[in-house]
Amino acid sequence: MSTQNSRFPDVLIIGGGVIGCSIAYHLTKRGCRNVVVVERNTIGSGSTAKAAGGFRQQFSYETNVRLAMYSINFFEHFHERLELPPDAEGVDFHQIGYLFLLSTPEAFTTFERSAALQQRLGLPVEVLTPEQVGSRWPWLSVHDLVGATYCPTDGYGRPHNVMQAFATQAQRLGASFVEGAEVSAITRKAARIMTVETNQGSFSPGSVIICAGPWSGELGRLAGVEIPVQPLRRMCFVTDPFDAIPQDAPMTIEMPNTFHFRPEGAGFMLGTSDQDEPYGFHTTMRWEWLERVMEDAAKRVPVLEQAKIHHGWAGLYETSPDHNAILGPIPGVENLLVATGFSGHGVMQSPATGMIMSEFILDGKAHTLDVSDLGIERFSTGRLHPENHVI
Ligand SMILES: Cc1cc2nc3c(=O)[nH]c(=O)nc-3n(C[C@H](O)[C@H](O)[C@H](O)COP(=O)(O)OP(=O)(O)OC[C@H]3O[C@@H](n4cnc5c(N)ncnc54)[C@H](O)[C@@H]3O)c2cc1C
């Protein structure tokens, strides 16, 4: 995707992943047409290309539940909200629900408390006994579970389609996308960004938004600010076609060990997060980890032992210290903002994030949702808000 671009954009967005594309869409939709997105590769080629597509609202931190509820509603009405033609690829949202299986008393207590919060906010979340789980989803081994929570309006969709729809509509409304444009320098005059240098020339923007996923820390350093985001490898494995479990089985996640699986095509996608994975830009596939995943699978879903793995991939989470997004202006630099740190939840939070960031730019503050607790200043004041439901 390449379009005519202004060297003096009102807003320059660094990073053409699902977040940058959503912000570009929401800005242009609200009439801010002089928007340029610079992307060093092709749009959607970063973490967005590696996402598993899970969309859920079962979080422990209230702001995350609210961000997710806004976004799930957006995904439910994706075609209308984005004014897509009927034959356009949509989000392909499979609302099969998310089932959290809780195998320790501590995990159960945490999720039970979160379920009360989610119910208060209007989500149809159920707290289930192991017996209820076993009778509804008989392929699961439940003998050692303490309980479970289930939300039927969670599910999964297609990250690439979400990103592409935002980008296409943003471009239609006037945004420019410059691919192959790597930001190499950001010059400041006192408290203001003056220029952003790329290998495709220099830009003098009104405002700059850093949304470079796992690379956001590097962009921050170019601008002389610290953005505390760490890259963290995560892997997905996909089976051959497999019909021993129904295709409307929920996205199922066991906590605390993080083994998870959901339908994918005619097979299933599965994984377990390696809690000892060190931070770093490591994206090679660790095939030896599959043995651990299949052990977890055999224990929780015995029939999955018969499944054959067809392929897998590795990508990077953009992890913040409290596993929450970092959204809004960067204090001390009057025209610099950030939208990153989603810690594995960026696709599902992209609709709300695009809306909120457009409000920061056009209205001076976010008002659709209160995200004042997600500002970057929380890391210097020490007011962190840990999100507990992370895999
Ligand atoms: C295995 C895996 C599974 C996941 N599963 C889920 C899931 O189920 N649900 C969910 O919501 N999320 C999931 N995620 C997380 C999700 O992928 C991210 O949160 C989301 O894609 C972040 O989008 P982004 O636009 O911020 O970053 P990215 O998509 O990484 O986009 C950032 C862009 O910035 C560009 N860039 C970097 N440096 C520069 C530079 N110097 N100049 C110009 N451009 C630059 C990059 O090329 C990149 O395209 C998963 C991630 C992984 C790895």
The ligand as an SDF file (V2000), in Angstrom:
LIG
                    3D

 53 58  0  0  0  0  0  0  0  0999 V2000
    1.9190  -15.4800   19.1220 C   0  0  0  0  0  0  0  0  0  0  0  0
    1.0850  -14.2430   19.3960 C   0  0  0  0  0  0  0  0  0  0  0  0
   -0.2610  -14.3920   19.6750 C   0  0  0  0  0  0  0  0  0  0  0  0
   -1.0460  -13.2610   19.9230 C   0  0  0  0  0  0  0  0  0  0  0  0
   -2.3800  -13.4400   20.1370 N   0  0  0  0  0  0  0  0  0  0  0  0
   -3.1730  -12.3620   20.3050 C   0  0  0  0  0  0  0  0  0  0  0  0
   -4.5790  -12.5380   20.4740 C   0  0  0  0  0  0  0  0  0  0  0  0
   -5.0710  -13.6520   20.5190 O   0  0  0  0  0  0  0  0  0  0  0  0
   -5.3490  -11.4120   20.5830 N   0  0  0  0  0  0  0  0  0  0  0  0
   -4.8020  -10.1560   20.5560 C   0  0  0  0  0  0  0  0  0  0  0  0
   -5.5440   -9.1860   20.6630 O   0  0  0  0  0  0  0  0  0  0  0  0
   -3.4760   -9.9780   20.4160 N   0  0  0  0  0  0  0  0  0  0  0  0
   -2.6550  -11.0420   20.2890 C   0  0  0  0  0  0  0  0  0  0  0  0
   -1.3110  -10.8710   20.1550 N   0  0  0  0  0  0  0  0  0  0  0  0
   -0.7560   -9.5260   20.3240 C   0  0  0  0  0  0  0  0  0  0  0  0
   -0.9420   -8.6830   19.0810 C   0  0  0  0  0  0  0  0  0  0  0  0
   -0.3170   -9.3130   17.9920 O   0  0  0  0  0  0  0  0  0  0  0  0
   -0.3520   -7.3030   19.3270 C   0  0  0  0  0  0  0  0  0  0  0  0
   -0.7970   -6.7730   20.5560 O   0  0  0  0  0  0  0  0  0  0  0  0
   -0.7530   -6.3270   18.2230 C   0  0  0  0  0  0  0  0  0  0  0  0
   -0.5310   -6.8890   16.9580 O   0  0  0  0  0  0  0  0  0  0  0  0
    0.0110   -5.0330   18.3740 C   0  0  0  0  0  0  0  0  0  0  0  0
   -0.2300   -4.2520   17.2400 O   0  0  0  0  0  0  0  0  0  0  0  0
    0.6860   -2.9990   16.9540 P   0  0  0  0  0  0  0  0  0  0  0  0
    0.1210   -2.3090   15.7820 O   0  0  0  0  0  0  0  0  0  0  0  0
    0.8760   -2.2190   18.2040 O   0  0  0  0  0  0  0  0  0  0  0  0
    2.1350   -3.6350   16.6470 O   0  0  0  0  0  0  0  0  0  0  0  0
    2.7020   -4.2820   15.3120 P   0  0  0  0  0  0  0  0  0  0  0  0
    1.7100   -5.0770   14.5830 O   0  0  0  0  0  0  0  0  0  0  0  0
    3.9850   -4.9500   15.6950 O   0  0  0  0  0  0  0  0  0  0  0  0
    3.0160   -3.0120   14.4180 O   0  0  0  0  0  0  0  0  0  0  0  0
    4.1240   -2.1730   14.7030 C   0  0  0  0  0  0  0  0  0  0  0  0
    4.7640   -1.8200   13.3840 C   0  0  0  0  0  0  0  0  0  0  0  0
    5.8140   -0.8720   13.6150 O   0  0  0  0  0  0  0  0  0  0  0  0
    6.7710   -1.0590   12.6040 C   0  0  0  0  0  0  0  0  0  0  0  0
    8.0220   -0.4490   12.9940 N   0  0  0  0  0  0  0  0  0  0  0  0
    8.8900   -0.8470   13.9550 C   0  0  0  0  0  0  0  0  0  0  0  0
    9.9500   -0.0240   13.9930 N   0  0  0  0  0  0  0  0  0  0  0  0
    9.7690    0.9120   13.0270 C   0  0  0  0  0  0  0  0  0  0  0  0
   10.5440    2.0190   12.5630 C   0  0  0  0  0  0  0  0  0  0  0  0
   11.7300    2.3260   13.0960 N   0  0  0  0  0  0  0  0  0  0  0  0
   10.0590    2.7730   11.5360 N   0  0  0  0  0  0  0  0  0  0  0  0
    8.8500    2.4710   10.9730 C   0  0  0  0  0  0  0  0  0  0  0  0
    8.0920    1.4240   11.3650 N   0  0  0  0  0  0  0  0  0  0  0  0
    8.5430    0.6510   12.3820 C   0  0  0  0  0  0  0  0  0  0  0  0
    6.8680   -2.5930   12.4990 C   0  0  0  0  0  0  0  0  0  0  0  0
    7.4080   -2.9890   11.2520 O   0  0  0  0  0  0  0  0  0  0  0  0
    5.4230   -3.0220   12.7050 C   0  0  0  0  0  0  0  0  0  0  0  0
    4.7500   -3.2960   11.4950 O   0  0  0  0  0  0  0  0  0  0  0  0
   -0.4800  -11.9700   19.9040 C   0  0  0  0  0  0  0  0  0  0  0  0
    0.8730  -11.8200   19.6130 C   0  0  0  0  0  0  0  0  0  0  0  0
    1.6560  -12.9460   19.3650 C   0  0  0  0  0  0  0  0  0  0  0  0
    3.1130  -12.7610   19.0610 C   0  0  0  0  0  0  0  0  0  0  0  0
  1  2  1  0
  2  3  1  0
  2 52  2  0
  3  4  2  0
  4  5  1  0
  4 50  1  0
  5  6  2  0
  6  7  1  0
  6 13  1  0
  7  8  2  0
  7  9  1  0
  9 10  1  0
 10 11  2  0
 10 12  1  0
 12 13  2  0
 13 14  1  0
 14 15  1  0
 14 50  1  0
 15 16  1  0
 16 17  1  0
 16 18  1  0
 18 19  1  0
 18 20  1  0
 20 21  1  0
 20 22  1  0
 22 23  1  0
 23 24  1  0
 24 25  2  0
 24 26  1  0
 24 27  1  0
 27 28  1  0
 28 29  2  0
 28 30  1  0
 28 31  1  0
 31 32  1  0
 32 33  1  0
 33 34  1  0
 33 48  1  0
 34 35  1  0
 35 36  1  0
 35 46  1  0
 36 37  1  0
 36 45  1  0
 37 38  2  0
 38 39  1  0
 39 40  1  0
 39 45  2  0
 40 41  1  0
 40 42  2  0
 42 43  1  0
 43 44  2  0
 44 45  1  0
 46 47  1  0
 46 48  1  0
 48 49  1  0
 50 51  2  0
 51 52  1  0
 52 53  1  0
M  END
$$$$
